[in-house]
Amino acid sequence: MNSFELNKILGALLGCVLITLSLNIAAGALFAPEKLAKPGYAIAVKEGASEKAGPAEPSQPIEVLLASASAEKGAAAAKQCGACHTFEKGGPNRVGPNLYDIVGHERGTGRGFNFSAAMKAKGGAWTFDELNKFLKDPRGYIPGTNMTFAGLSRDSQRADVIEYLRQQSEKPVVVPKVAAAPAAPAGAPPAAAPAAAPKH
């Protein structure tokens, strides 16, 4: 191969490189993406969507929910708690304490379980209302608790679980009966929650 043919081959390769580089620069100039001030994705939201949703309906008192609660449904829902708790009398503690006869029991005491400092400091008894608040958002209601469960968002499901826990006792705590409120006239503000009366 003489030097002339070698120069032709090298010139062709150099020409290809230069053309490719030129095309790359031209494409970059034509199709350059717009640089964002902040990294992320823009999410389109329809205007007025939040206005249509309106305020969330207030939760009913737990005593009202317990009137129609199902212990059978509560037992089914409580199966997700079985990895950390037992429910039968004399059952062992696991990651969490045994929950037999928990309703009305003093919080953070006994059961042969080492409760968190936050649970001991909270004190008080596990009333229906306290169980309801805790089961809705354990870490939000008692910050520092060792319970990692996210909580039960549905009111009816919490009531079912509480009814199941209530029945796990030789002497179940009586559910207070809530008196029915009279119907409010149209346009009147909502009445306050009625006082609870003991169930006979």
Contact map, one row per residue, 1 for C-alpha under 8 A:
11101100000000000000000000000000000000000000000000000000000000000000000000000000000000000000000000000000000000000000000000000000000000000000000000000000000000000000000000000000000000000000000000000000
11111100000000000000000000000000000000000000000000000000000000000000000000000000000000000000000000000000000000000000000000000000000000000000000000000000000000000000000000000000000000000000000000000000
11111110000000000000000000000000000000000000000000000000000000000000000000000000000000000000000000000000000000000000000000000000000000000000000000000000000000000000000000000000000000000000000000000000
01111111000000000000000000000000000000000000000000000000000000000000000000000000000000000000000000000000000000000000000000000000000000000000000000000000000000000000000000000000000000000000000000000000
11111111100000000000000000000000000000000000000000000000000000000000000000000000000000000000000000000000000000000000000000000000000000000000000000000000000000000000000000000000000000000000000000000000
11111111110000000000000000000000000000000000000000000000000000000000000000000000000000000000000000000000000000000000000000000000000000000000000000000000000000000000000000000000000000000000000000000000
00111111111000000000000000000000000000000000000000000000000000000000000000000000000000000000000000000000000000000000000000000000000000000000000000000000000000000000000000000000000000000000000000000000
00011111111100000000000000000000000000000000000000000000000000000000000000000000000000000000000000000000000000000000000000000000000000000000000000000000000000000000000000000000000000000000000000000000
00001111111110000000000000000000000000000000000000000000000000000000000000000000000000000000000000000000000000000000000000000000000000000000000000000000000000000000000000000000000000000000000000000000
00000111111111000000000000000000000000000000000000000000000000000000000000000000000000000000000000000000000000000000000000000000000000000000000000000000000000000000000000000000000000000000000000000000
00000011111111100000000000000000000000000000000000000000000000000000000000000000000000000000000000000000000000000000000000000000000000000000000000000000000000000000000000000000000000000000000000000000
00000001111111110000000000000000000000000000000000000000000000000000000000000000000000000000000000000000000000000000000000000000000000000000000000000000000000000000000000000000000000000000000000000000
00000000111111111000000000000000000000000000000000000000000000000000000000000000000000000000000000000000000000000000000000000000000000000000000000000000000000000000000000000000000000000000000000000000
00000000011111111100000000000000000000000000000000000000000000000000000000000000000000000000000000000000000000000000000000000000000000000000000000000000000000000000000000000000000000000000000000000000
00000000001111111110000000000000000000000000000000000000000000000000000000000000000000000000000000000000000000000000000000000000000000000000000000000000000000000000000000000000000000000000000000000000
00000000000111111111000000000000000000000000000000000000000000000000000000000000000000000000000000000000000000000000000000000000000000000000000000000000000000000000000000000000000000000000000000000000
00000000000011111111100000000000000000000000000000000000000000000000000000000000000000000000000000000000000000000000000000000000000000000000000000000000000000000000000000000000000000000000000000000000
00000000000001111111110000000000000000000000000000000000000000000000000000000000000000000000000000000000000000000000000000000000000000000000000000000000000000000000000000000000000000000000000000000000
00000000000000111111111000000000000000000000000000000000000000000000000000000000000000000000000000000000000000000000000000000000000000000000000000000000000000000000000000000000000000000000000000000000
00000000000000011111111100000000000000000000000000000000000000000000000000000000000000000000000000000000000000000000000000000000000000000000000000000000000000000000000000000000000000000000000000000000
00000000000000001111111110000000000000000000000000000000000000000000000000000000000000000000000000000000000000000000000000000000000000000000000000000000000000000000000000000000000000000000000000000000
00000000000000000111111111000000000000000000000000000000000000000000000000000000000000000000000000000000000000000000000000000000000000000000000000000000000000000000000000000000000000000000000000000000
00000000000000000011111111100000000000000000000000000000000000000000000000000000000000000000000000000000000000000000000000000000000000000000000000000000000000000000000000000000000000000000000000000000
00000000000000000001111111110000000000000000000000000000000000000000000000000000000000000000000000000000000000000000000000000000000000000000000000000000000000000000000000000000000000000000000000000000
00000000000000000000111111111000000000000000000000000000000000000000000000000000000000000000000000000000000000000000000000000000000000000000000000000000000000000000000000000000000000000000000000000000
00000000000000000000011111111100000000000000000000000000000000000000000000000000000000000000000000000000000000000000000000000000000000000000000000000000000000000000000000000000000000000000000000000000
00000000000000000000001111111111000000000000000000000000000000000000000000000000000000000000000000000000000000000000000000000000000000000000000000000000000000000000000000000000000000000000000000000000
00000000000000000000000111111111000000000000000000000000000000000000000000000000000000000000000000000000000000000000000000000000000000000000000000000000000000000000000000000000000000000000000000000000
00000000000000000000000011111111000000000000000000000000000000000000000000000000000000000000000000000000000000000000000000000000000000000000000000000000000000000000000000000000000000000000000000000000
00000000000000000000000001111111000000000000000000000000000000000000000000000000000000000000000000000000000000000000000000000000000000000000000000000000000000000000000000000000000000000000000000000000
00000000000000000000000000111111100000000000000000000000000000000000000000000000000000000000000000000000000000000000000000000000000000000000000000000000000000000000000000000000000000000000000000000000
00000000000000000000000000111111110000000000000000000000000000000000000000000000000000000000000000000000000000000000000000000000000000000000000000000000000000000000000000000000000000000000000000000000
00000000000000000000000000000011111000000000000000000000000000000000000000000000000000000000000000000000000000000000000000000000000000000000000000000000000000000000000000000000000000000000000000000000
00000000000000000000000000000001111100000000000000000000000000000000000000000000000000000000000000000000000000000000000000000000000000000000000000000000000000000000000000000000000000000000000000000000
00000000000000000000000000000000111110000000000000000000000000000000000000000000000000000000000000000000000000000000000000000000000000000000000000000000000000000000000000000000000000000000000000000000
00000000000000000000000000000000011111100000000000000000000000000000000000000000000000000000000000000000000000000000000000000000000000000000000000000000000000000000000000000000000000000000000000000000
00000000000000000000000000000000001111100000000000000000000000000000000000000000000000000000000000000000000000000000000000000000000000000000000000000000000000000000000000000000000000000000000000000000
00000000000000000000000000000000000111110000000000000000000000000000000000000000000000000000000000000000000000000000000000000000000000000000000000000000000000000000000000000000000000000000000000000000
00000000000000000000000000000000000111111000000000000000000000000000000000000000000000000000000000000000000000000000000000000000000000000000000000000000000000000000000000000000000000000000000000000000
00000000000000000000000000000000000001111100000000000000000000000000000000000000000000000000000000000000000000000000000000000000000000000000000000000000000000000000000000000000000000000000000000000000
00000000000000000000000000000000000000111110000000000000000000000000000000000000000000000000000000000000000000000000000000000000000000000000000000000000000000000000000000000000000000000000000000000000
00000000000000000000000000000000000000011111000000000000000000000000000000000000000000000000000000000000000000000000000000000000000000000000000000000000000000000000000000000000000000000000000000000000
00000000000000000000000000000000000000001111100000000000000000000000000000000000000000000000000000000000000000000000000000000000000000000000000000000000000000000000000000000000000000000000000000000000
00000000000000000000000000000000000000000111110000000000000000000000000000000000000000000000000000000000000000000000000000000000000000000000000000000000000000000000000000000000000000000000000000000000
00000000000000000000000000000000000000000011111010000000000000000000000000000000000000000000000000000000000000000000000000000000000000000000000000000000000000000000000000000000000000000000000000000000
00000000000000000000000000000000000000000001111110000000000000000000000000000000000000000000000000000000000000000000000000000000000000000000000000000000000000000000000000000000000000000000000000000000
00000000000000000000000000000000000000000000111111000000000000000000000000000000000000000000000000000000000000000000000000000000000000000000000000000000000000000000000000000000000000000000000000000000
00000000000000000000000000000000000000000000011111110000000000000000000000000000000000000000000000000000000000000000000000000000000000000000000000000000000000000000000000000000000000000000000000000000
00000000000000000000000000000000000000000000111111111000000000000000000000000000000000000000000000000000000000000000000000000000000000000000000000000000000000000000000000000000000000000000000000000000
00000000000000000000000000000000000000000000001111111100000000000000000000000000000000000000000000000000000000000000000000000000000000000000000000000000000000000000000000000000000000000000000000000000
00000000000000000000000000000000000000000000000111111100000000000000000000000000000000000000000000000000000000000000000000000000000000000000000000000000000000000000000000000000000000000000000000000000
00000000000000000000000000000000000000000000000111111100000000000000000000000000000000000000000000000000000000000000000000000000000000000000000000000000000000000000000000000000000000000000000000000000
00000000000000000000000000000000000000000000000011111110000000000000000000000000000000000000000000000000000000000000000000000000000000000000000000000000000000000000000000000000000000000000000000000000
00000000000000000000000000000000000000000000000001111111000000000000000000000000000000000000000000000000000000000000000000000000000000000000000000000000000000000000000000000000000000000000000000000000
00000000000000000000000000000000000000000000000000001111100000000000000000000000000000000000000000000000000000000000000000000000000000000000000000000000000000000000000000000000000000000000000000000000
00000000000000000000000000000000000000000000000000000111110000000000000000000000000000000000000000000000000000000000000000000000000000000000000000000000000000000000000000000000000000000000000000000000
00000000000000000000000000000000000000000000000000000011111000000000000000000000000000000000000000000000000000000000000000000000000000000000000000000000000000000000000000000000000000000000000000000000
00000000000000000000000000000000000000000000000000000001111100000000000000000000000000000000000000000000000000000000000000000000000000000000000000000000000000000000000000000000000000000000000000000000
00000000000000000000000000000000000000000000000000000000111110000000000000000000000000000000000000000000000000000000000000000000000000000000000000000000001000000000000000000000000000000000000000000000
00000000000000000000000000000000000000000000000000000000011111011000000000000000000000000000000000000000000000000000000000000000000000000000000000000000000000000000000000000000000000000000000000000000
00000000000000000000000000000000000000000000000000000000001111111000000000000000000000000000000000000000000000000000000000000000000000000000000000000000000000000000000000000000000000000000000010000000
00000000000000000000000000000000000000000000000000000000000111111100000000000000000000000000000000000000000000000000000000000001100100000000000000000000000000100000000000000000000000000000000000000000
00000000000000000000000000000000000000000000000000000000000011111110000000000000000000000000000000000000000000000000000000000001000000000000000000000000000000000000000000000011110000000000000000010000
00000000000000000000000000000000000000000000000000000000000111111111000000000000000000000000000000000000000000000000000000000000000000000000000000000000000000000000000000000000110000000000000000000000
00000000000000000000000000000000000000000000000000000000000111111111100000000000000000000000000000000000000000000000000000000000000000000000000000000000001100100000000000000000000000000000000000000000
00000000000000000000000000000000000000000000000000000000000001111111100000000000000000000000000000000000000000000000000000000000000000000000000000000000000000110110000000000010000000000000000000000000
00000000000000000000000000000000000000000000000000000000000000111111100000000000000000000000000000000000000000000000000000000000000000000000000000000000000000000000000000000000100000000000000000000000
00000000000000000000000000000000000000000000000000000000000000011111110000000000000000000000000000000000000000000000000000000000000000000000000000000000000000000000000000000000000000000000000000000000
00000000000000000000000000000000000000000000000000000000000000001111111000000000000000000000000000000000000000000000000000000000000000000000000000000000000100110010000000000000000000000000000000000000
00000000000000000000000000000000000000000000000000000000000000000001111111000000000000000000000000000000000000000000000000000000000000000000000000000000000000110011000000000000000000000000000000000000
00000000000000000000000000000000000000000000000000000000000000000000111111100000000000000000000000000000000000000000000000000000000000000000000000000000000000011011001000000000000000000000000000000000
00000000000000000000000000000000000000000000000000000000000000000000011111110000000000000000000000000000000000000000000000000000000000000000000000000000000000010001000000000000000000000000000000000000
00000000000000000000000000000000000000000000000000000000000000000000011111111000000000000000000000000000000000000000000000000000000000000000000000000000000010011000000000000000000000000000000000000000
00000000000000000000000000000000000000000000000000000000000000000000011111111100000000000000000000000000000000000000000000000000000000000000000000000000000011111111000000000000000000000000000000000000
00000000000000000000000000000000000000000000000000000000000000000000001111111110000000000000000000000000000000000000000000000000000000000000000000000000000000011001000000000000000000000000000000000000
00000000000000000000000000000000000000000000000000000000000000000000000111111110000000000000000000000000000000000000000000000000000000000000000000000000000000000000000000000000000000000000000000000000
00000000000000000000000000000000000000000000000000000000000000000000000011111111000000000000000000000000000000000000000000000000000000000000000000000000000010011000000000000000000000000000000000000000
00000000000000000000000000000000000000000000000000000000000000000000000001111111110000000000000000000000000000000000000000000000000000000000000000000000000000001000000000000000000000000000000000000000
00000000000000000000000000000000000000000000000000000000000000000000000000111111110000000000000000000000000000000000000000000000000000000000000000000000000000000000000000000000000000000000000000000000
00000000000000000000000000000000000000000000000000000000000000000000000000001111111000000000000000000000000000000000000000000000000000000000000000000000000000000000000000000000000000000000000000000000
00000000000000000000000000000000000000000000000000000000000000000000000000000111111110000000000000000000000000000000000000000000000000000000000000000000000000000000000000000000000000000000000000000000
00000000000000000000000000000000000000000000000000000000000000000000000000000111111111000000000000000000000000000000000000000000000000000000000000000000000000000000000000000000000000000000000000000000
00000000000000000000000000000000000000000000000000000000000000000000000000000001111110000000011000000000000000000000000000000000000000000000000000000000000000000000000000000000000000000000000000000000
00000000000000000000000000000000000000000000000000000000000000000000000000000000111111000000111110000000000000000000000000000000000000000000000000000000000000000000000000000000000000000000000000000000
00000000000000000000000000000000000000000000000000000000000000000000000000000000111111100000111111100000000000000000000000000000000000000000000000000000000000000000000000000000000000000000000000000000
00000000000000000000000000000000000000000000000000000000000000000000000000000000010111110011110011110000000000000000000000000000000000000000000000000000000000000000000000000000000000000000000000000000
00000000000000000000000000000000000000000000000000000000000000000000000000000000000011111010000001110000000000000000000000000000000000000000000000000000000000000000100100000000000000000000000000000000
00000000000000000000000000000000000000000000000000000000000000000000000000000000000001111110000001110000000000000000000000000000000000000000000000000000000000000000000100000000000000000000000000000000
00000000000000000000000000000000000000000000000000000000000000000000000000000000000000111110000000011000000000000000000000000000000000000000000000000000000000000000000110000000000000000000000000000000
00000000000000000000000000000000000000000000000000000000000000000000000000000000000000011111000001010000000000000000000000000000000000000000000000000000000000000000000000000000000000000000000000000000
00000000000000000000000000000000000000000000000000000000000000000000000000000000000001111111100001010000000000000000000000000000000000000000000000000000000000000000000000000000000000000000000000000000
00000000000000000000000000000000000000000000000000000000000000000000000000000000000001000111110011000000000000000000000000000000000000000000000000000000000000000000000000000000000000000000000000000000
00000000000000000000000000000000000000000000000000000000000000000000000000000000000111000011111111000000000000011000000000000000000000000000000000000000000000000000000000000000000000000000000000000000
00000000000000000000000000000000000000000000000000000000000000000000000000000000001111000001111111000000000000000000000000000000000000000000000000000000000000000000000000000000000000000000000000000000
00000000000000000000000000000000000000000000000000000000000000000000000000000000001110000000111110000000000000000000000000000000000000000000000000000000000000000000000000000000000000000000000000000000
00000000000000000000000000000000000000000000000000000000000000000000000000000000000110000000111111000000000000001000000000000000000000000000000000100000000000000000000000000000000000000000000000000000
00000000000000000000000000000000000000000000000000000000000000000000000000000000000111000001111111100000000000101000000000000000000000000000000000000000000000000000000000000000000000000000000000000000
00000000000000000000000000000000000000000000000000000000000000000000000000000000000011110111110111110000000000100000000000000000000000000000000000000000000000000000000000000000000000000000000000000000
00000000000000000000000000000000000000000000000000000000000000000000000000000000000011110000000011111100000000000000000000000000000000000000000000000000000000000000100000000000000000000000000000000000
00000000000000000000000000000000000000000000000000000000000000000000000000000000000001111110000001111100000000000000000000000000000000000000000000000000000000000000100110000000000000000000000000000000
00000000000000000000000000000000000000000000000000000000000000000000000000000000000000001000000000111111100000000000000000000000000000000000000000000000000000000000110111010000000000000000000000000000
00000000000000000000000000000000000000000000000000000000000000000000000000000000000000000000000000111111100000000000000000000100000000000000000000000000000000000000110000000000000000000000000000000000
00000000000000000000000000000000000000000000000000000000000000000000000000000000000000000000000000001111100000000000000000001111000000000000000000000000000000000000110000011000000000000000000000000000
00000000000000000000000000000000000000000000000000000000000000000000000000000000000000000000000000001111110000000000000000001111000000000000000000000000000000000000000000001000000000000000000000000000
00000000000000000000000000000000000000000000000000000000000000000000000000000000000000000000000000001111111000000000000000001100000000000000000000000000000000000000000000000000000000000000000000000000
00000000000000000000000000000000000000000000000000000000000000000000000000000000000000000000000000000001111110000000000000111100000000000000000000000000000000000000000000000000000000000000000000000000
00000000000000000000000000000000000000000000000000000000000000000000000000000000000000000000000000000000111110000000001101111100000000000000000000000000000000000000000000000000000000000000000000000000
00000000000000000000000000000000000000000000000000000000000000000000000000000000000000000000000000000000011111000011001101100000000000000000000000000000000000000000000000000000000000000000000000000000
00000000000000000000000000000000000000000000000000000000000000000000000000000000000000000000000000000000011111101010000100000000000000000000000000000000000000000000000000000000000000000000000000000000
00000000000000000000000000000000000000000000000000000000000000000000000000000000000000000000000000000000000111111000000000000000000000000000000000000000000000000000000000000000000000000000000000000000
00000000000000000000000000000000000000000000000000000000000000000000000000000000000000000000000011000000000011111000000000000000000000000000000000000000000000000000000000000000000000000000000000000000
00000000000000000000000000000000000000000000000000000000000000000000000000000000000000000000100000000000000001111100000000000000000000000000000000000000000000000000000000000000000000000000000000000000
00000000000000000000000000000000000000000000000000000000000000000000000000000000000000000000100110000000000011111110000000000000000000000000000000000000000000000000000000000000000000000000000000000000
00000000000000000000000000000000000000000000000000000000000000000000000000000000000000000000000000000000000000011111000000000000000000000000000000000000000000000000000000000000000000000000000000000000
00000000000000000000000000000000000000000000000000000000000000000000000000000000000000000000000000000000000110001111101100000000000000000000000000000000000000000000000000000000000000000000000000000000
00000000000000000000000000000000000000000000000000000000000000000000000000000000000000000000000000000000000100000111111100000000000000000000000111000000000000000000000000000000000000000000000000000000
00000000000000000000000000000000000000000000000000000000000000000000000000000000000000000000000000000000000000000011111110000000000000000000000110000000000000000000000000000000000000000000000000000000
00000000000000000000000000000000000000000000000000000000000000000000000000000000000000000000000000000000000000000001111111000000000000000000011110000000000000000000000000000000000000000000000000000000
00000000000000000000000000000000000000000000000000000000000000000000000000000000000000000000000000000000001100000011111111100000000000000000010110000000000000000000000000000000000000000000000000000000
00000000000000000000000000000000000000000000000000000000000000000000000000000000000000000000000000000000001110000011111111100000000000000000000000000000000000000000000000000000000000000000000000000000
00000000000000000000000000000000000000000000000000000000000000000000000000000000000000000000000000000000000000000000111111100000000000000000000000000000000000000000000000000000000000000000000000000000
00000000000000000000000000000000000000000000000000000000000000000000000000000000000000000000000000000000001100000000011111110000000000000000010000000000000000000000000000000000000000000000000000000000
00000000000000000000000000000000000000000000000000000000000000000000000000000000000000000000000000000000011100000000001111111000000000000000000000000000000000000000000000000000000000000000000000000000
00000000000000000000000000000000000000000000000000000000000000000000000000000000000000000000000000000000011000000000000001111100000000000000000000000000000000000000000000000000000000000000000000000000
00000000000000000000000000000000000000000000000000000000000000000000000000000000000000000000000000000011111000000000000000111110010000000000000000000000000000000000000000000000000000000000000000000000
00000000000000000000000000000000000000000000000000000000000000000000000000000000000000000000000000000111111000000000000000011111111000000000000000000000000000000000000000000000000000000000000000000000
00000000000000000000000000000000000000000000000000000000000000000000000000000000000000000000000000000011000000000000000000001111111000000000000000000000000000000000000000000000000000000000000000000000
00000000000000000000000000000000000000000000000000000000000001100000000000000000000000000000000000000011000000000000000000000111111100000000000000000000000000000100000000000000000000000000000000000000
00000000000000000000000000000000000000000000000000000000000001000000000000000000000000000000000000000000000000000000000000000111111110000000000000000000000000000000000000000000000000000000000000000000
00000000000000000000000000000000000000000000000000000000000000000000000000000000000000000000000000000000000000000000000000001111111111000000000000000000000000000000000000000000000000000000000000000000
00000000000000000000000000000000000000000000000000000000000000000000000000000000000000000000000000000000000000000000000000000111111111100000000000000000000000000100000000000000000000000000000000000000
00000000000000000000000000000000000000000000000000000000000001000000000000000000000000000000000000000000000000000000000000000001111111110000000000000000000001100100000000000000000000000000000000000000
00000000000000000000000000000000000000000000000000000000000000000000000000000000000000000000000000000000000000000000000000000000111111111100100000000000000000000000000000000000000000000000000000000000
00000000000000000000000000000000000000000000000000000000000000000000000000000000000000000000000000000000000000000000000000000000011111111110110000000010000000000000000000000000000000000000000000000000
00000000000000000000000000000000000000000000000000000000000000000000000000000000000000000000000000000000000000000000000000000000001111111100000000000011000001000000000000000000000000000000000000000000
00000000000000000000000000000000000000000000000000000000000000000000000000000000000000000000000000000000000000000000000000000000000111111100000000000011110001000000000000000000000000000000000000000000
00000000000000000000000000000000000000000000000000000000000000000000000000000000000000000000000000000000000000000000000000000000000011111111100000000111100000000000000000000000000000000000000000000000
00000000000000000000000000000000000000000000000000000000000000000000000000000000000000000000000000000000000000000000000000000000000011111111111010111110000000000000000000000000000000000000000000000000
00000000000000000000000000000000000000000000000000000000000000000000000000000000000000000000000000000000000000000000000000000000000001001111111110110100000000000000000000000000000000000000000000000000
00000000000000000000000000000000000000000000000000000000000000000000000000000000000000000000000000000000000000000000000000000000000000001111111000000000000000000000000000000000000000000000000000000000
00000000000000000000000000000000000000000000000000000000000000000000000000000000000000000000000000000000000000000000000000000000000011001111111000000000000000000000000000000000000000000000000000000000
00000000000000000000000000000000000000000000000000000000000000000000000000000000000000000000000000000000000000000000011001000000000001000111111110000000000000000000000000000000000000000000000000000000
00000000000000000000000000000000000000000000000000000000000000000000000000000000000000000000000000000000000000000000010000000000000000000111111110000000000000000000000000000000000000000000000000000000
00000000000000000000000000000000000000000000000000000000000000000000000000000000000000000000000000000000000000000001111000000000000000000010011111000000000000000000000000000000000000000000000000000000
00000000000000000000000000000000000000000000000000000000000000000000000000000000000000000000000000000000000000000001111000000000000000000110011111110000000000000000000000000000000000000000000000000000
00000000000000000000000000000000000000000000000000000000000000000000000000000000000000000000000000000000000000000001000000000000000000000000000111110000000000000000000000000000000000000000000000000000
00000000000000000000000000000000000000000000000000000000000000000000000000000000000000000000000100000000000000000000000000000000000000000110000011111000000000000000000000000000000000000000000000000000
00000000000000000000000000000000000000000000000000000000000000000000000000000000000000000000000000000000000000000000000000000000000000000110000011111100000000000000000000000000000000000000000000000000
00000000000000000000000000000000000000000000000000000000000000000000000000000000000000000000000000000000000000000000000000000000000000000100000000111110000000000000000000000000000000000000000000000000
00000000000000000000000000000000000000000000000000000000000000000000000000000000000000000000000000000000000000000000000000000000000000001110000000011111000000000000000000000000000000000000000000000000
00000000000000000000000000000000000000000000000000000000000000000000000000000000000000000000000000000000000000000000000000000000000001111100000000001111100000000000000000000000000000000000000000000000
00000000000000000000000000000000000000000000000000000000000000000000000000000000000000000000000000000000000000000000000000000000000000111000000000000111111011000000000000000000000000000000000000000000
00000000000000000000000000000000000000000000000000000000000000000000000000000000000000000000000000000000000000000000000000000000000000011000000000000011111011000000000000000000000000000000000000000000
00000000000000000000000000000000000000000000000000000000000000000000000000000000000000000000000000000000000000000000000000000000000000010000000000000001111111000000000000000000000000000000000000000000
00000000000000000000000000000000000000000000000000000000001000001000000000000000000000000000000000000000000000000000000000000000000000000000000000000001111111100000000000000000000000000000000000000000
00000000000000000000000000000000000000000000000000000000000000001000100000000000000000000000000000000000000000000000000000000000000000000000000000000000011111110000000000000000000000000000000000000000
00000000000000000000000000000000000000000000000000000000000000000000000011001000000000000000000000000000000000000000000000000000000000000000000000000001111111111000000000000000000000000000000000000000
00000000000000000000000000000000000000000000000000000000000000000000000001000000000000000000000000000000000000000000000000000000000100110000000000000001111111111100000000000000000000000000000000000000
00000000000000000000000000000000000000000000000000000000000001001100110001000000000000000000000000000000000000000000000000000000000100000000000000000000001111111110000000000000000000000000000000000000
00000000000000000000000000000000000000000000000000000000000000000100111111101000000000000000000000000000000000000000000000000000000000000000000000000000000111111111000000000000000000000000000000000000
00000000000000000000000000000000000000000000000000000000000000000000001011101100000000000000000000000000000000000000000000000000000000000000000000000000000011111111100000000000000000000000000000000000
00000000000000000000000000000000000000000000000000000000000000000100000001000000000000000000000000000000000000000000000000000001001100000000000000000000000001111111110000000000000000000000000000000000
00000000000000000000000000000000000000000000000000000000000000000100111001000000000000000000000000000000000000000000000000000000000000000000000000000000000000111111111000000000000000000000000000000000
00000000000000000000000000000000000000000000000000000000000000000000011101100000000000000000000000000000000000000000000000000000000000000000000000000000000000011111111100000000000000000000000000000000
00000000000000000000000000000000000000000000000000000000000000000000000000000000000000100000000000111110000000000000000000000000000000000000000000000000000000001111111110000000000000000000000000000000
00000000000000000000000000000000000000000000000000000000000000000000000000000000000000000000000000001110000000000000000000000000000000000000000000000000000000000111111110011000000000000000000000000000
00000000000000000000000000000000000000000000000000000000000000000000001000000000000000000000000000000000000000000000000000000000000000000000000000000000000000000011111110010000000000000000000000000000
00000000000000000000000000000000000000000000000000000000000000000000000000000000000000111000000000011000000000000000000000000000000000000000000000000000000000000001111111010000000000000000000000000000
00000000000000000000000000000000000000000000000000000000000000000000000000000000000000001000000000011000000000000000000000000000000000000000000000000000000000000000111111110000000000000000000000000000
00000000000000000000000000000000000000000000000000000000000000000000000000000000000000000000000000001000000000000000000000000000000000000000000000000000000000000000000111110000000000000000000000000000
00000000000000000000000000000000000000000000000000000000000000000000000000000000000000000000000000000000000000000000000000000000000000000000000000000000000000000000000011111000000000000000000000000000
00000000000000000000000000000000000000000000000000000000000000000000000000000000000000000000000000001010000000000000000000000000000000000000000000000000000000000000011111111100000000000000000000000000
00000000000000000000000000000000000000000000000000000000000000000000000000000000000000000000000000000011000000000000000000000000000000000000000000000000000000000000010000111110000000000000000000000000
00000000000000000000000000000000000000000000000000000000000000000000000000000000000000000000000000000000000000000000000000000000000000000000000000000000000000000000000000011111000000000000000000000110
00000000000000000000000000000000000000000000000000000000000000100100000000000000000000000000000000000000000000000000000000000000000000000000000000000000000000000000000000001111100000000000000000000110
00000000000000000000000000000000000000000000000000000000000000100000000000000000000000000000000000000000000000000000000000000000000000000000000000000000000000000000000000000111110000000000000000011110
00000000000000000000000000000000000000000000000000000000000000110010000000000000000000000000000000000000000000000000000000000000000000000000000000000000000000000000000000000011111000000000000000011110
00000000000000000000000000000000000000000000000000000000000000110000000000000000000000000000000000000000000000000000000000000000000000000000000000000000000000000000000000000001111100000000000001111000
00000000000000000000000000000000000000000000000000000000000000000000000000000000000000000000000000000000000000000000000000000000000000000000000000000000000000000000000000000000111110000000000001111000
00000000000000000000000000000000000000000000000000000000000000000000000000000000000000000000000000000000000000000000000000000000000000000000000000000000000000000000000000000000011111000000000001000000
00000000000000000000000000000000000000000000000000000000000000000000000000000000000000000000000000000000000000000000000000000000000000000000000000000000000000000000000000000000001111100000000001000000
00000000000000000000000000000000000000000000000000000000000000000000000000000000000000000000000000000000000000000000000000000000000000000000000000000000000000000000000000000000000111110000000000000000
00000000000000000000000000000000000000000000000000000000000000000000000000000000000000000000000000000000000000000000000000000000000000000000000000000000000000000000000000000000000011111000000000000000
00000000000000000000000000000000000000000000000000000000000000000000000000000000000000000000000000000000000000000000000000000000000000000000000000000000000000000000000000000000000001111101111000000000
00000000000000000000000000000000000000000000000000000000000000000000000000000000000000000000000000000000000000000000000000000000000000000000000000000000000000000000000000000000000000111111000000000000
00000000000000000000000000000000000000000000000000000000000000000000000000000000000000000000000000000000000000000000000000000000000000000000000000000000000000000000000000000000000000011111000000000000
00000000000000000000000000000000000000000000000000000000000000000000000000000000000000000000000000000000000000000000000000000000000000000000000000000000000000000000000000000000000000001111100000000000
00000000000000000000000000000000000000000000000000000000000000000000000000000000000000000000000000000000000000000000000000000000000000000000000000000000000000000000000000000000000000011111110000000000
00000000000000000000000000000000000000000000000000000000000000000000000000000000000000000000000000000000000000000000000000000000000000000000000000000000000000000000000000000000000000010011111000000000
00000000000000000000000000000000000000000000000000000000000000000000000000000000000000000000000000000000000000000000000000000000000000000000000000000000000000000000000000000000000000010001111100000000
00000000000000000000000000000000000000000000000000000000000000000000000000000000000000000000000000000000000000000000000000000000000000000000000000000000000000000000000000000000000000010000111110000000
00000000000000000000000000000000000000000000000000000000000000000000000000000000000000000000000000000000000000000000000000000000000000000000000000000000000000000000000000000000000000000000011111000000
00000000000000000000000000000000000000000000000000000000000010000000000000000000000000000000000000000000000000000000000000000000000000000000000000000000000000000000000000000000000000000000001111100000
00000000000000000000000000000000000000000000000000000000000000000000000000000000000000000000000000000000000000000000000000000000000000000000000000000000000000000000000000000000011110000000000111110000
00000000000000000000000000000000000000000000000000000000000000000000000000000000000000000000000000000000000000000000000000000000000000000000000000000000000000000000000000000000011000000000000011111000
00000000000000000000000000000000000000000000000000000000000000100000000000000000000000000000000000000000000000000000000000000000000000000000000000000000000000000000000000000001111000000000000001111100
00000000000000000000000000000000000000000000000000000000000000000000000000000000000000000000000000000000000000000000000000000000000000000000000000000000000000000000000000000001111000000000000000111110
00000000000000000000000000000000000000000000000000000000000000000000000000000000000000000000000000000000000000000000000000000000000000000000000000000000000000000000000000000111100000000000000000011111
00000000000000000000000000000000000000000000000000000000000000000000000000000000000000000000000000000000000000000000000000000000000000000000000000000000000000000000000000000111100000000000000000001111
00000000000000000000000000000000000000000000000000000000000000000000000000000000000000000000000000000000000000000000000000000000000000000000000000000000000000000000000000000000000000000000000000000111
